[in-house]
Structures are given as C-alpha cells and as structure tokens.
Amino acid sequence: MNSTFRSPRQGNNRPLQTWDVNSPDQDHFEEDSQEPTGRAISPKELEELRRQKLHGERVDVHTKKRLEVLANIGRIHKEFEIEGIRFNLRTLKSKESSDVMHSMLKEYTNDLLARNEIRRQSLAYSIAEIDGQPVGSLLEKDDHFNRLEMIDEMDENIVELLYSYFQELNKDALGKYSVKTEEGLQEVVKDLKK
C-alpha cells in the first residue's frame, strides 16, 4: 500500500515535490526474513522475471532487492570537496555510459562541443549527493533533464573540476578491476581459450 504525500505550496503556487512512500511493513526487513541474498538468479528464475515484466506483473520485494544489489556491484562512490561543499560522485552504470555516448553522437559533430556534452551528461549521472543530500531532493523534479539544467547553471570552472574528479574516479575503478599480475593475465588467457 503506497501513500502519497504532497509538499505544501510556496508563494508561486507551484507544488514543490511529491513522494510515494511505502507502508512500514513494505520497507522493513526483519533479520529473520527469508530473503535469499547469497545465491545467483537461476536461468529459470530469470525467465520467470522476464515473463512477469512482459505481462506487467510486479516483481516480489526480495527479488527486487537482490537485483538492485547485483546491479550496483562494482559501482564506486567517492566524495570530493570544493570550497567547503562536498560532492559525492559515482561511476556510471553501463546503460548510463551508453546514454552519454548516444546523446553526444546524435547531436554534435564539433569535437569541442562533443567533449562538453560528454562532460555535462556524465556529471548529470555521476553526482549522487551534494553536502550529504541526494541530488534528487535538491531539484524540483528528480529527472535527467533537471540534473542537466543543474550542471548548466554551475560555474564553468567548478564543472571542469568535477569532471576531472569524475575521470579520476573512473581511473581508480579501472585499476580496481583490471588484471594486475602475470598470473592474472594467464588466467584470463586460459579462460578465453575455453
């Protein structure tokens, strides 16, 4: 059961934001719950999830939690401070990275404009929190368009510095998941030959 809360109106007569809040029994997981967390989803379960999605059926809460955990494996968050303001950046998901490239390719032929669009789109996806507050709570509506507008309204030097931090974060992530030893390289080659 979901309840909808609407924030009060301000002087400009526009609603600030709407939240859908689950009832406490939907959000709370007791320690002795039967949630299976340590096993992979079997092909049969995956097929059932696809069938449910196709027919518009909702996925049960436990499966949804497992999928969210799996989707965020490898995602790295790091906090950077600029003039006393903390920005929490995160690496991009594969789909987000693909969206960044698609938006740049469909609109820009000039290299400089393309670079700026990549920077703008990447930061819109990457900035998770500002001063400990989720970015979505700071915007009128939490969607990609409003995140892009937020980036557009920032000082150019701050945007450039944030993007350099984002690139540093990506470099750290690549280093974390890359092959570092000769034994690791041999293992990858052996797996490829199979």
VOBA-365935 format. One record per residue (C-alpha): x, y, z; residue in one letter. Coordinates in Angstrom, 1 decimal. Example, Ala and Ser with C-alpha at 12.3 -4.5 7.8 and 13.67 -1.06 7.14 Angstrom:
<rs>
        u        v        w   res
     12.3     -4.5      7.8     a
     13.7     -1.1      7.1     s
</rs>
This chain:
<rs>
        u        v        w   res
      0.0      0.0      0.0     m
      1.5      3.3     -1.0     n
      0.6      6.7      0.4     s
      1.3      9.9     -1.5     t
      2.5     12.9      0.4     f
      2.4     16.3     -1.2     r
      4.6     19.2      0.0     s
      3.0     22.5      0.8     p
      2.7     25.1     -1.9     r
      5.0     28.1     -1.8     q
      4.2     31.7     -2.8     g
      4.5     30.9     -6.5     n
      1.6     28.4     -6.2     n
      3.6     25.5     -7.7     r
      3.9     22.3     -5.7     p
      7.4     21.6     -4.6     l
      7.6     17.8     -4.8     q
      5.5     14.6     -4.5     t
      6.8     11.4     -2.8     w
      5.4      7.9     -2.9     d
      6.0      6.3      0.5     v
      5.6      2.6      1.1     n
      4.0      1.5      4.3     s
      6.5      0.5      7.0     p
      5.9     -3.2      6.5     d
      6.9     -2.9      2.9     q
     10.2     -1.1      3.6     d
     11.3     -3.0      6.7     h
     13.1     -6.3      6.5     f
     13.4     -8.3      9.7     e
     16.6    -10.1     10.4     e
     14.9    -13.5     10.3     d
     13.2    -12.8      6.9     s
     13.5    -15.5      4.3     q
     15.3    -13.2      1.8     e
     17.8    -15.3     -0.2     p
     20.8    -13.0     -0.7     t
     23.8    -15.2     -1.3     g
     22.8    -17.1     -4.5     r
     22.7    -16.1     -8.1     a
     19.4    -16.0    -10.0     i
     18.9    -19.2    -12.0     s
     18.0    -19.1    -15.7     p
     14.6    -20.4    -14.8     k
     14.1    -17.6    -12.3     e
     15.4    -15.1    -14.9     l
     12.9    -16.4    -17.4     e
     10.1    -16.0    -14.9     e
     11.1    -12.4    -14.2     l
     11.1    -11.6    -17.9     r
      7.6    -13.2    -18.2     r
      6.4    -11.1    -15.2     q
      7.8     -7.9    -16.8     k
      6.2     -8.7    -20.1     l
      2.8     -9.2    -18.5     h
      3.1     -6.1    -16.3     g
      3.3     -8.1    -13.1     e
      5.3     -6.7    -10.2     r
      8.4     -8.5     -9.0     v
      8.5     -9.5     -5.3     d
     10.4     -7.3     -2.9     v
     13.1     -9.9     -2.1     h
     14.0    -10.5     -5.8     t
     14.0     -6.7     -6.5     k
     16.5     -6.2     -3.6     k
     18.8     -8.9     -5.0     r
     18.7     -7.4     -8.5     l
     19.5     -3.9     -7.1     e
     22.5     -5.3     -5.2     v
     23.7     -7.1     -8.3     l
     23.2     -4.0    -10.5     a
     25.4     -1.9     -8.2     n
     28.3     -4.4     -7.9     i
     31.5     -2.6     -8.9     g
     29.9      0.9     -8.6     r
     32.3      3.1     -6.8     i
     31.4      6.3     -4.8     h
     33.9      8.9     -3.8     k
     33.4     12.2     -2.1     e
     35.3     15.4     -3.2     f
     35.2     18.8     -1.5     e
     35.2     22.1     -3.4     i
     35.2     25.3     -1.4     e
     33.6     23.6      1.6     g
     30.9     21.9     -0.4     i
     31.0     18.1     -0.6     r
     30.1     16.3     -3.9     f
     29.6     12.6     -3.8     n
     30.4     11.2     -7.3     l
     29.8      7.7     -8.5     r
     30.9      5.7    -11.5     t
     28.3      5.2    -14.3     l
     26.3      2.1    -15.0     k
     26.8      0.6    -18.5     s
     23.4      2.0    -19.6     k
     24.2      5.5    -18.3     e
     27.6      5.4    -20.1     s
     25.9      4.3    -23.3     s
     23.3      7.1    -23.0     d
     26.1      9.6    -22.6     v
     27.7      8.5    -25.9     m
     24.4      8.4    -27.7     h
     23.4     11.9    -26.7     s
     26.8     13.2    -27.9     m
     26.8     11.3    -31.2     l
     23.3     12.2    -32.3     k
     23.7     16.0    -31.8     e
     27.4     17.1    -32.0     y
     29.9     16.9    -34.8     t
     32.3     19.5    -33.4     n
     34.9     17.9    -31.1     d
     34.8     20.7    -28.5     l
     31.0     20.6    -28.3     l
     31.0     16.8    -28.1     a
     33.6     16.9    -25.3     r
     31.4     19.4    -23.3     n
     28.3     17.3    -23.9     e
     30.1     14.2    -22.6     i
     31.2     16.1    -19.5     r
     27.7     17.5    -19.0     r
     25.9     14.2    -19.4     q
     28.5     12.3    -17.3     s
     28.2     14.6    -14.4     l
     24.4     14.6    -14.5     a
     24.5     10.9    -14.0     y
     27.6     10.8    -11.7     s
     26.7     13.4     -9.0     i
     24.8     11.4     -6.3     a
     24.9     13.8     -3.4     e
     25.8     17.4     -2.6     i
     26.6     18.1      1.0     d
     25.1     14.8      2.1     g
     21.8     15.4      0.4     q
     20.7     13.3     -2.6     p
     20.7     15.4     -5.7     v
     17.0     14.5     -6.4     g
     15.9     16.1     -3.2     s
     17.6     19.4     -4.2     l
     15.8     19.6     -7.6     l
     12.2     20.5     -8.3     e
     11.8     17.1    -10.0     k
     14.5     14.3    -10.0     d
     14.9     13.5    -13.6     d
     17.8     13.7    -16.1     h
     16.7     16.9    -17.7     f
     16.7     18.8    -14.3     n
     20.1     17.3    -13.5     r
     21.4     18.6    -16.8     l
     20.0     22.1    -16.0     e
     21.7     22.0    -12.6     m
     25.1     21.3    -14.4     i
     24.4     24.1    -16.9     d
     23.8     26.6    -14.1     e
     27.2     25.7    -12.4     m
     30.3     27.8    -12.9     d
     32.4     26.5    -15.8     e
     35.5     26.1    -13.5     n
     33.5     24.0    -11.0     i
     32.1     21.8    -13.8     v
     35.6     21.3    -15.2     e
     37.0     20.4    -11.7     l
     34.1     18.0    -11.0     l
     34.7     16.3    -14.4     y
     38.4     15.9    -13.6     s
     37.4     14.2    -10.3     y
     34.9     12.0    -12.2     f
     37.8     11.0    -14.6     q
     40.0     10.2    -11.5     e
     37.2      8.1    -10.1     l
     36.9      6.1    -13.4     n
     40.6      5.6    -13.4     k
     40.5      4.2     -9.9     d
     37.6      1.9    -10.9     a
     39.5      0.6    -13.9     l
     42.6      0.0    -11.8     g
     40.5     -1.9     -9.2     k
     39.1     -4.3    -11.8     y
     41.9     -4.7    -14.2     s
     44.4     -7.5    -14.4     v
     47.5     -6.6    -12.3     k
     49.7     -9.6    -12.3     t
     51.2    -12.0    -14.8     e
     49.3    -14.9    -13.1     e
     46.0    -12.9    -13.5     g
     46.8    -12.3    -17.2     l
     47.5    -16.0    -17.7     q
     44.2    -16.9    -16.0     e
     42.3    -14.5    -18.4     v
     44.0    -16.0    -21.4     v
     43.2    -19.5    -20.2     k
     39.5    -18.6    -19.7     d
     39.4    -17.1    -23.2     l
     40.7    -20.3    -24.7     k
     37.9    -22.3    -23.2     k
</rs>
